[in-house]
Amino acid sequence: MLVAALDRFVVGDYGVPMLIGSFGASAVLLFAAPDSPLSRPRNLLGGHFFSALVGVACAQWLPPFWAICLCVPTAIAVMMLSGTLHPPGGATALIAVTGGEQIRQLGFWYAVVPCLAGAALMLAVAWVMTAVVYRWGNLHGRVIVGEERDTSALRILSERENARPVRQDAGSRMA
């Protein structure tokens, strides 16, 4: 929300976008699975930054068809080699190629604003939100302490699945 507000009221007046589509996927990782290795600050910041550089390079140096075909796999390779794998980075690279004239005019600055600056802002908000949630309790008002806290989306889904009563059909019962 803060990134969107900056995009609309502050930076947008200068013709520089602050909000890109891949930030939506980053928000899912940061806020729903903050303990995931893909949500680490190095992965978030490096993944967006390196992918943006790859995307801009592809857009500037390759014909459009090849830029579209090669930007995502090249971004994945760069993220893997640099240890900064962040899946939304693939979209960041693709946006650099397909994002239109406003993105194209930014050139390599696209890697700094909106990518690096927006990711850093989201990271700061995630740190504050995580500290508040862990310190003051989760949505049910229960304080979460030490090893007890596990916010991985898979565990949450698993707990919900295990809490549901299991229904058996008449045909599946053993006699």
Backbone hydrogen bonds, N-H to C=O, Kabsch-Sander energy under -0.5 kcal/mol:
donor,donor_aa,acceptor,acceptor_aa,energy
5,A,1,M,-2.4
6,L,2,L,-2.5
7,D,3,V,-2.4
8,R,4,A,-2.3
9,F,5,A,-3.0
10,V,6,L,-1.7
11,V,6,L,-2.1
12,G,6,L,-0.8
12,G,7,D,-0.7
13,D,10,V,-0.6
14,Y,11,V,-2.1
15,G,12,G,-1.4
16,V,11,V,-1.2
23,F,20,I,-1.8
24,G,21,G,-1.6
25,A,21,G,-0.6
26,S,22,S,-1.7
27,A,23,F,-2.4
28,V,24,G,-1.5
29,L,25,A,-1.8
30,L,26,S,-3.0
31,F,27,A,-2.7
32,A,28,V,-2.1
33,A,28,V,-0.7
33,A,29,L,-1.2
36,S,33,A,-1.8
39,S,36,S,-1.8
40,R,37,P,-1.1
44,L,40,R,-2.8
45,L,41,P,-2.8
46,G,42,R,-2.1
47,G,43,N,-2.1
48,H,44,L,-1.8
49,F,45,L,-2.4
50,F,46,G,-2.9
51,S,47,G,-1.6
52,A,48,H,-2.2
53,L,49,F,-2.2
54,V,50,F,-2.3
55,G,51,S,-2.7
56,V,52,A,-2.7
57,A,53,L,-2.5
58,C,54,V,-2.6
59,A,55,G,-2.5
60,Q,56,V,-2.3
61,W,57,A,-2.4
62,L,58,C,-1.9
67,A,63,P,-2.7
68,I,64,P,-2.4
69,C,65,F,-2.1
70,L,66,W,-2.4
71,C,67,A,-1.8
72,V,68,I,-0.5
74,T,70,L,-2.0
75,A,71,C,-2.2
76,I,72,V,-2.5
77,A,73,P,-2.2
78,V,74,T,-2.5
79,M,75,A,-2.7
80,M,76,I,-2.6
81,L,77,A,-2.6
82,S,78,V,-2.1
83,G,79,M,-0.8
83,G,80,M,-0.6
84,T,79,M,-2.5
89,G,86,H,-3.2
90,G,87,P,-1.7
91,A,87,P,-0.6
92,T,88,P,-1.9
93,A,89,G,-2.2
94,L,90,G,-2.0
95,I,91,A,-2.7
96,A,92,T,-1.5
97,V,93,A,-1.0
98,T,94,L,-2.8
99,G,95,I,-2.1
104,R,100,G,-2.4
105,Q,101,E,-2.6
106,L,102,Q,-0.7
106,L,103,I,-0.9
107,G,103,I,-0.7
107,G,104,R,-0.9
109,W,106,L,-1.8
110,Y,107,G,-1.7
111,A,108,F,-1.3
112,V,109,W,-1.2
113,V,109,W,-2.7
115,C,110,Y,-1.7
116,L,111,A,-1.6
117,A,112,V,-2.9
118,G,114,P,-2.5
119,A,115,C,-2.3
120,A,116,L,-2.4
121,L,117,A,-2.1
122,M,118,G,-2.4
123,L,119,A,-2.4
124,A,120,A,-2.3
125,V,121,L,-2.2
126,A,122,M,-2.6
127,W,123,L,-2.6
128,V,124,A,-2.1
129,M,125,V,-2.9
130,T,126,A,-2.9
131,A,127,W,-2.4
132,V,128,V,-2.4
133,V,129,M,-2.8
134,Y,130,T,-2.8
135,R,131,A,-2.2
136,W,132,V,-2.8
137,G,133,V,-1.2
138,N,142,R,-2.0
141,G,138,N,-1.9
145,V,143,V,-0.5
148,E,145,V,-1.7
149,R,146,G,-1.3
156,I,152,S,-2.0
157,L,153,A,-2.6
158,S,154,L,-2.5
159,E,155,R,-2.7
160,R,156,I,-2.0
161,E,157,L,-2.4
162,N,158,S,-2.4
163,A,159,E,-1.3
164,R,160,R,-0.8
164,R,161,E,-0.7
172,S,169,D,-1.0
173,R,169,D,-0.5
173,R,170,A,-0.8
